[in-house]
Amino acid sequence: MTSNHTSRPCIAVLGGSFDPVHNGHVALAKYFITLLTPDELRVIPAGNPWQKHGLEANAEQRVEMIRLAFCQQRALVVIDQQEIRRQTPTYTIDTLQALRSEWGPRASIVFLMGADQLQYLNTWQGWDRLFDYAHLGVASRPGFAMDESKVTDEVTRAFTCRAATPEQIRHRAHGATYLARNLAVDVSATEIRAALHNSKRPDTLVPAAVLDYIAQHHLYKN
C-alpha cells in the first residue's frame, strides 16, 4: 500500500508467540493499520522467546495460522521469520535493530504491543533502548490507565513523556509512544489453549480459518 501521508516509509511491527494467533492480535493490527496507514504490517513470530517456554505449535504451524488470520488486512502483510531462524534466545531489541538496518534511518517503525506486555516492559532486555529504534504503539483494554495500572513508574515516565499523535509518529523515525485507549483487546492465549485442550471451540476468540486449521491438524490436544 502506498502511503498518502509522506514519502517516509512506515512499518507496523507485530511480534508474538502466536500460539495460537487470536482475535486480539488481529484487532491490534487492524487498529494501527487504520490509524497509521502503514506501508507494511510486519508480523514476526517468536522463535525461542526467553520469557516463555514450551510452545505447543511448531514454527511452520504458527506461520500458517498467521497467514490465515491476517489475509484480510488493508495493508501489505509480510511474515518475517528472522526470530525463528535465530538459534539463540529472542530479544525484541535485536529484532528492532535488524529492522532498522533493513529499512534505514528515515523509516517510521512502530512496534505494536498489548497493555499486558507494557506492564512487564522493564523486564525486557534493553527495554529503554527500544525507543532508539522504534515507536511503541500499545493497545489498551477496558479500564486500563497508565497512572493507576501495574505499569512501573520508570516505564510510565518513559512512555508518557514520549506520547505523540499518529501524524507525529508518521513523520518521525522512532522514539514516540501512542496508547490506543478505545481498543478493547483482552484475549488470553493461555485461556484459548485451555479451551482447546478441553475440546471446546473458542469461536469468539480466534479467527474461524485458524480454528479450522487447528482442528484439521489436531493441534492443542491433550
FILO-134081 format. One line per field, with one value per residue: x, y, z of N, C-alpha, C in turn. Coordinates in steps of 0.2 Angstrom, whole numbers. Example, Ala and Ser with C-alpha at 12.3 -4.5 7.8 and 13.67 -1.06 7.14 Angstrom:
<nodes>
n.X <- (66;64)
n.Y <- (-28;-11)
n.Z <- (39;35)
ca.X <- (62;68)
ca.Y <- (-22;-5)
ca.Z <- (39;36)
c.X <- (66;64)
c.Y <- (-16;0)
c.Z <- (39;39)
</nodes>
This chain:
<nodes>
n.X <- (4;3;9;-1;3;16;33;41;44;32;32;22;25;22;25;26;21;11;3;-10;-12;-24;-40;-37;-24;-26;-36;-28;-18;-26;-32;-21;-17;-27;-26;-13;-10;0;14;17;13;22;23;30;34;39;54;62;57;63;56;46;41;41;32;17;13;22;35;32;18;13;16;8;-5;-4;-4;-17;-24;-22;-25;-34;-31;-30;-17;-1;5;18;26;38;52;63;66;63;73;84;96;98;91;77;76;67;74;85;78;72;83;88;78;79;91;88;78;83;88;77;64;48;46;35;32;20;11;2;-7;-4;9;16;16;26;37;49;56;61;75;86;76;74;81;73;66;76;75;62;45;33;17;3;-10;-24;-35;-51;-54;-40;-27;-13;-8;-13;-12;-3;9;26;34;45;43;31;34;44;36;25;31;34;23;14;5;-4;0;12;20;20;28;40;55;57;55;43;27;11;-5;-18;-33;-46;-47;-52;-44;-43;-38;-33;-21;-17;-29;-36;-29;-32;-46;-46;-39;-48;-57;-65;-72;-66;-75;-77;-65;-54;-49;-60;-55;-42;-46;-52;-40;-33;-41;-40;-27;-26;-21;-16;-21;-24)
n.Y <- (-6;11;25;39;49;54;54;46;30;19;6;-5;-16;-32;-43;-59;-74;-81;-93;-100;-89;-75;-66;-55;-51;-49;-38;-28;-26;-22;-10;-1;-1;6;18;23;20;11;7;-6;-21;-30;-45;-55;-70;-77;-85;-92;-87;-79;-77;-86;-103;-119;-119;-124;-126;-129;-120;-119;-122;-111;-100;-103;-101;-88;-83;-86;-79;-65;-62;-54;-40;-22;-19;-22;-37;-45;-59;-62;-72;-70;-72;-85;-91;-88;-95;-93;-86;-75;-58;-43;-31;-34;-38;-26;-19;-26;-23;-9;-8;-14;-6;7;24;33;28;26;16;6;-2;-14;-18;-26;-20;-28;-32;-21;-19;-27;-22;-17;-28;-33;-36;-23;-13;1;5;2;13;19;14;12;17;15;7;5;-6;-3;-8;-13;-1;1;11;22;28;22;8;-8;-4;0;14;19;14;20;34;35;31;40;53;53;53;54;61;52;57;64;53;46;55;54;45;36;33;39;37;29;27;17;20;17;4;-12;-25;-40;-53;-70;-81;-92;-95;-99;-110;-118;-120;-127;-138;-144;-148;-138;-126;-110;-99;-85;-80;-83;-82;-89;-97;-100;-108;-119;-123;-127;-138;-147;-150;-156;-149;-143;-153;-163)
n.Z <- (0;-4;4;9;17;18;11;19;23;32;44;53;66;72;85;92;101;95;98;100;86;88;90;97;93;79;80;86;76;65;71;72;58;52;59;56;42;37;27;27;36;47;53;66;71;86;90;100;113;127;139;139;139;130;117;110;96;81;72;58;58;66;58;47;53;56;43;39;48;45;32;27;29;27;22;16;21;29;33;44;47;55;69;71;64;71;82;95;111;109;108;108;106;98;86;83;80;69;60;59;52;40;35;36;41;40;40;48;61;70;84;89;104;117;132;143;140;142;155;159;153;158;162;150;139;137;137;138;127;116;111;104;91;87;87;100;100;109;114;123;136;143;156;158;164;163;175;185;184;184;178;179;188;181;168;165;166;155;145;145;143;130;122;108;93;80;68;71;74;62;55;61;64;75;93;99;107;108;115;113;118;115;111;114;119;125;126;130;126;134;140;128;124;134;133;120;123;131;121;117;106;104;98;98;100;92;75;62;52;57;68;61;54;66;70;59;59;72;83;99;107;121)
ca.X <- (0;7;7;-3;5;23;37;44;40;30;31;20;28;18;28;22;22;5;2;-11;-14;-31;-43;-33;-18;-29;-39;-22;-15;-31;-32;-15;-17;-32;-23;-6;-10;7;16;18;12;27;22;36;33;44;57;64;56;66;51;41;44;37;27;14;13;29;35;28;11;11;17;2;-10;-3;-6;-24;-28;-20;-25;-39;-29;-29;-10;4;7;24;28;46;54;70;67;63;79;89;97;98;85;74;75;64;79;89;74;71;90;88;73;81;96;84;74;87;87;71;58;45;45;30;31;14;10;-4;-6;-1;16;18;17;32;42;55;60;64;82;87;69;74;84;69;65;81;74;55;40;29;10;1;-17;-27;-40;-56;-52;-33;-25;-6;-6;-16;-11;3;15;31;35;50;40;26;38;47;30;21;34;35;17;13;-1;-2;3;19;23;21;34;47;58;57;56;37;23;4;-9;-25;-37;-53;-46;-53;-40;-42;-39;-28;-19;-17;-36;-38;-26;-35;-52;-44;-37;-54;-61;-70;-70;-67;-76;-77;-58;-50;-52;-63;-50;-37;-49;-52;-33;-31;-45;-38;-20;-26;-17;-18;-24;-20)
ca.Y <- (0;17;30;45;54;56;49;42;23;17;-1;-8;-22;-36;-49;-63;-82;-83;-100;-98;-82;-74;-60;-49;-49;-46;-31;-23;-24;-18;-3;3;0;11;24;25;18;9;3;-14;-24;-35;-50;-58;-75;-78;-92;-95;-82;-81;-77;-91;-110;-124;-118;-130;-127;-128;-114;-119;-121;-104;-96;-104;-98;-81;-81;-87;-74;-58;-62;-48;-34;-17;-17;-27;-41;-49;-63;-61;-77;-69;-74;-92;-93;-87;-101;-90;-83;-70;-52;-38;-26;-37;-38;-19;-17;-29;-20;-3;-9;-16;0;13;28;38;24;26;9;6;-9;-14;-22;-26;-17;-33;-33;-14;-20;-31;-20;-15;-34;-34;-35;-17;-10;8;7;1;19;22;10;11;20;10;8;0;-7;-3;-13;-9;1;2;18;21;30;18;1;-11;-2;3;21;21;13;26;40;34;31;46;59;52;52;58;60;47;61;65;46;45;59;53;38;32;37;41;32;30;22;16;20;14;-3;-17;-31;-43;-60;-74;-87;-97;-97;-102;-116;-122;-122;-132;-144;-147;-150;-133;-121;-103;-96;-78;-78;-85;-82;-96;-100;-103;-114;-124;-126;-131;-144;-151;-153;-159;-145;-141;-158;-166)
ca.Z <- (0;-5;9;7;22;17;7;24;24;39;45;59;68;77;87;97;100;91;99;93;84;90;88;100;88;73;82;87;69;61;74;70;51;51;62;53;35;36;20;28;43;48;58;67;76;91;89;106;117;133;145;138;137;128;113;108;89;79;69;52;60;68;52;43;57;55;36;38;52;43;25;25;31;22;21;14;27;27;39;45;51;57;76;71;61;76;87;102;114;106;111;104;104;92;81;80;77;62;56;57;47;34;32;36;47;39;41;54;63;75;87;92;109;122;138;147;139;144;162;161;149;162;162;144;138;134;136;137;121;111;108;99;85;85;91;103;99;114;114;130;137;147;162;158;164;165;181;191;182;186;175;184;187;176;161;164;164;148;140;145;141;123;119;102;89;74;62;73;73;54;52;64;63;81;100;102;110;107;119;110;123;114;108;120;117;132;124;133;123;139;140;122;124;139;130;115;127;133;115;116;101;106;91;98;102;87;68;60;47;61;71;56;54;72;70;54;61;78;87;106;110;127)
c.X <- (4;4;4;-2;11;27;41;40;38;29;28;22;24;22;24;23;17;4;-4;-12;-22;-33;-40;-28;-21;-32;-33;-19;-20;-32;-27;-14;-22;-29;-17;-6;-2;8;16;16;17;25;27;35;39;47;58;63;58;62;46;44;39;31;24;14;20;29;31;20;9;12;10;-4;-10;-6;-14;-27;-27;-22;-30;-37;-28;-22;-6;6;13;25;35;48;61;71;67;69;85;90;97;92;84;73;73;69;83;85;73;78;90;84;75;87;93;81;77;84;80;65;55;43;41;29;25;14;4;-2;-3;6;19;20;23;38;49;59;63;71;83;81;70;78;79;67;70;80;67;51;36;21;7;-7;-19;-31;-45;-53;-44;-31;-17;-4;-9;-16;-5;9;19;32;40;47;35;29;40;41;27;24;36;29;16;7;1;2;11;23;25;27;40;49;57;56;49;33;15;0;-16;-30;-44;-52;-47;-50;-39;-43;-33;-27;-19;-24;-39;-36;-30;-42;-51;-42;-43;-59;-67;-68;-72;-68;-76;-70;-53;-53;-55;-58;-44;-40;-50;-45;-31;-35;-42;-31;-20;-21;-20;-23;-20;-16)
c.Y <- (6;22;36;51;58;51;45;35;22;10;-2;-15;-26;-42;-53;-70;-84;-91;-101;-91;-81;-67;-54;-46;-46;-39;-26;-21;-20;-11;1;4;6;18;27;24;16;6;-4;-15;-30;-39;-55;-63;-76;-85;-95;-90;-83;-81;-82;-98;-114;-122;-124;-132;-126;-122;-114;-119;-114;-99;-97;-101;-91;-79;-81;-81;-67;-57;-56;-41;-29;-14;-23;-31;-45;-53;-64;-67;-77;-72;-82;-95;-93;-93;-99;-87;-77;-64;-47;-33;-28;-37;-31;-17;-19;-25;-13;-3;-10;-10;6;18;33;34;25;19;9;-1;-9;-19;-21;-23;-22;-33;-26;-15;-23;-28;-19;-22;-36;-32;-28;-13;-3;10;5;7;22;19;11;16;14;11;2;0;-6;-9;-10;-8;2;10;18;23;26;10;-2;-9;1;10;23;20;19;32;40;34;37;52;59;52;57;57;55;51;62;58;45;49;59;46;33;37;40;35;34;25;22;15;17;8;-8;-24;-35;-51;-64;-80;-93;-100;-101;-109;-121;-125;-128;-138;-148;-148;-145;-129;-114;-99;-88;-75;-79;-85;-89;-100;-103;-109;-120;-128;-130;-138;-149;-154;-155;-155;-144;-147;-161;-172)
c.Z <- (0;0;6;12;20;13;12;25;31;39;52;60;74;79;92;96;95;91;103;92;86;88;91;95;82;74;83;80;65;64;71;62;49;54;58;45;34;29;21;35;43;54;60;73;80;89;96;112;124;139;144;136;134;123;110;100;87;74;62;53;62;62;48;46;56;48;35;42;49;35;22;27;26;22;19;20;25;34;39;50;54;64;76;69;66;81;94;105;110;110;106;102;98;86;78;77;70;57;54;52;41;31;32;41;46;41;48;56;70;78;91;98;113;128;143;146;142;152;164;156;152;163;156;143;134;133;134;131;115;107;103;92;83;90;95;103;104;114;122;131;142;154;163;159;166;172;187;189;186;183;179;183;182;169;160;162;157;143;139;142;133;119;113;98;83;69;64;72;66;52;56;63;69;87;102;104;109;111;116;115;122;110;114;117;124;130;127;129;127;139;134;122;128;136;124;118;129;128;114;110;103;100;92;99;97;80;66;56;51;65;67;55;60;72;65;56;68;83;94;109;116;125)
</nodes>
